[in-house]
């Protein structure tokens, strides 16, 4: 069963290769811009009300995967216990600070995505304890 | 540009149709089981150390989308400001409580996925403020 998607946007930022990316969004101070493609712009309505957004993206530079990998601490763990880009389905999720909405551009902070990353979806971020 | 994935597992639970699903995982008290498919079982190593997991899945019953939709409060908003399953790319994200790991099964709580939902990825959940 194949499930296929098409990008709704693309990341623009100063991180030009994976080795330059912060290890995780929560420790990143990199600013960037998500460009949302023209057919989807109406979908941005009311997004500016949120402080943070969930960004789902495709790890486009990732080739293949291993089920067990070294974590940043050096310990070998299962891939589902890790945020590694080398996953069976190379989908990434980052929670980014939404600084401004100026369609087609979203200014964001805490970026840990490489420049040129295809964006698959954007959702409002709602902290678990504040529903 | 098409990006294609294949399910790594499937959701089993008592929610048999979308109308029966709680509006959001954080308010759900539904328990369920994620079955991880055989080729990916090694990837579960060390997952039991996490209290919550990020589950990415395909809204398999969703047909089409609108860029503006009614929110649960009745207000019309852009799809990227909503958690609606009718999205340009029908990917869902839920943060579920991980009760037990007994491969190939993960017992989970806070389920808001319909029975039979294809699972695309599992990641450890790390609260933003506790990195």
Interface residues (C-beta under 8 A of the other chain):
Chain A: X1 X2 X3 X4 X5 X6 X7 X8 X24 X26 X27 X40 X42 X43 X44 X45 X46 X47 X49 X50 X52 X53 X54 X56 X58 X67 X68 X75 X76 X77 X78 X79 X80 X81 X82 X83 X87 X88 X89 X91 X93 X95 X118 X120 X121 X122 X123 X124 X126 X127 X128 X131
Chain B: X1 X2 X3 X4 X5 X6 X7 X8 X24 X26 X27 X40 X42 X43 X44 X45 X46 X47 X49 X50 X52 X53 X54 X56 X58 X67 X68 X75 X76 X77 X78 X79 X80 X81 X82 X83 X87 X88 X89 X91 X93 X95 X118 X120 X121 X122 X123 X124 X126 X127 X128 X131
